[in-house]
Amino acid sequence: MTFAHYLEPAVTGFLLGGSLIIAIGAQNAFVLRLGLQRQHVFPIVFLCALSDALLILAGVAGMGALVKRYDLVLQLITWGGFAFLFVYGLQAFMRAFKQEHMDARHGGNISLRKAILTVLAFTYLNPHVYLDTVLLVGGLSAQWRGAAQGAFAIGAITASFVWFFSLGYGARVLTPLFEKPIAWRLLDILIGSIMWLLALSLILTNVRA
């Protein structure tokens, strides 16, 4: 088969993966904050991209059908995700109304262990991640066969790596803006609002289901 035969599914996978990932959400907001503070950027963005890659591969391998079959799995993820998002949003609001100055380079330190545990929770307690990567990407990959399906998966995975590395390291250009305490407060208010809106959307979606 020619290179062009694999290019189409790869580009399709890349565009689909990118459209699902590039959105304001809990995980992206957390990565942005660490990028602004220049803390643990490489391990965190790599972990985010690797997690997406594993979920995409699971979906392509057929796990999408398993998750869709057992509704209890999504129920557990939904309520666990709600609790985590609510608590993290509350913490963001509490940070926003504290009086101390937070420096973009040195303030608000977080250990690597806590950063890893937090981003893992944001990733695996978010039911939308499973809906997007496992069910949607996994389901759409079924239109391709063999190596072409693999190219589709590689395209989607590449979009994750491009996005998270761009977000984590690109945040540094915003450092001068976030030397101002008011910018950090606004960011934390935005983060807290996003967390609570996402938590509310999970419950509303669960009620309508």
N, C-alpha and C positions, 0 to 999 in steps of 0.2 A: 504494500500500500504506500501511496505517496505521502509526503509531508503535509500537503494541503488537506489530506483526508483526516489527519489528526488535529490540524490547526482549527478547524471549525468547532469541534467539541471543546477544545482547550479555551478558545476565546469565549464561547458560550458559558462555560463554567466560570471563567474569570469574571465576566460581567454579572452573572447571577450572584456569585459569592460577594463581589464588591457591593452590589445593590443591597444585599441583606446586612452587610457588616457596617457600612458607612451610614450610621445613624446615631443620634445622641442617646446614650444608654448608660446604665450603671457601670458596666465594664469599661467603656470608652472614657467616661468621666474620671474613673479611678486612674486609668493609664495616663490621661492628660495631666492630672494633678501630679503624679510621680514624675512625669516628663518635665513639668514646670519646676519642680523641686530638684530635678536631676538625681533622683534616688532610684537605685536598682532598675534602671531603665531596660538594659539588655535582658536580664533574666525574666523580667515581667512581660515585656513585649514578646519574647520568644515563647514563654509559657502560654500566653494568650493565643498566639498563632498556632502553636503545637496542639493545644486543646481543640481548636477549630479543625485542624487537620485530622485529628483522631476521630472527631465526631462526624466529619464528612466521609471519612473512610468507612466508619461504621454504617452510615446511611447507605452508601454505595454498596456495601457488602450485604445489605438486607435488613439491618436492624430497624429501619423505618417501619417495616411491616410489624415487627414485634412490639414496638412502643405503641403503635396505633391500635394493636389488638387488645392490649391490657391497659385500660383507662386508669386503673389504680396508680400506675407509675406516674402518669402526668398529674394526677391529683396530689400525690405526695410532693412532687416537685413544685407544684403551684403554691401549696400552703407553706412549704419550707422557704420558697423564694419570697413570698409575701413577708414572712417574719424577718428574714434577713434584710430585705430592702427597707422595711419600716425602721428597724433599729439603726441601720447605717444612715438613713435620711435624718433621723433624730440627732445623731452624732454630728452630722454636717451642719445642721441648724445651730447646735450648741457651740460649735467652733466659730460660726459666723458672728455670734453675739458676744464672744469673749473679747477682752480689751487688748490682749497682748499682740505685739507686732509679729507677723510671720514673714520671714525673709524667703525669697524665692530660691535662694541657693542653700541656706543653712537651717531654716526653720521647719518646724513640724516634722521632725525625723520619725521614720517608721522603720522597724527592723525588717530585714529581708524575710524572716520567717512569717511575720505578721502580714507583710505585703503579699507573699505567696498564698497564704491561707485565705486572705481577703479576695484575691483575684480568682482563686479556685472556687470560692463560694459564689462570686458574681457569675462565673461561667456555668457551673454545674447545677446551681439552684435557680437558674433562669429557664423556665419552660420554653420561652421563645427560641432559645438556642437549639433545643431539640427539634422544635417545629421547623426552624429554618434549615439547620445543617443536616439533621438526620432524616426528617420526613420530606421536606421540600427538595433539597439538593439530592438526597438519596433517591427520592421518587423520580425526579426529572432525569437522573442519570440512566434510568432504565430505557430511555429512548436510544441509547448507544449500546454497542456490543463490543466485548473483548477489549482490545487495546484502545479503541476510541472512547470507551467508558472510562478507562484509566486516564486518558488525556483530559476528559471532562473534570474528573476529580482533581487532577493536578492543577488545572486552571483555577478551580474554586479555592484550592489550598493556597496557591500563589497570591490570590487576591487578599487572603487573610494576612499573609506575611507582609505584603506591600503596605496594607493599611495600618497594621499595628506598629511597624517600625517607623512609618511616616508620622504617625500620631505621637509616639513616644519621643522620638528625636526631633521632630518638627516643632514640638511645644517649646523648645529652647529659644526660638526666635521671639517668643512672647515674654521672655524673662524681664526685660525692662518695664513692661506694663505691670507685671505682678510684683515689682519691688514696692508698689503702693499697697498699704494695708487694705484700703477700700476695695481693691480688685480681688483680693483673696476672699473678702467677705461676700462680695457679689458671686464669686465662683462657688463658694460653699452654699450660699442660698440657692443658686441654680442647681447644684448637685443634690441638695436636700429635696428640692422640688421635683427633680427628675425621679429620685428614688421613690417618693411617695406617690407620684403619678403612675409610675410603673407598678407599684404595689397595688394601687387601686384598680388599675387596668387588669391585673391578674385575677382579682376577686370578681370584678364585673364579668370578665370572660368566663370564669368558672360558674358564675350564677346563671349566665345565659345558656351555657352548654347543657 
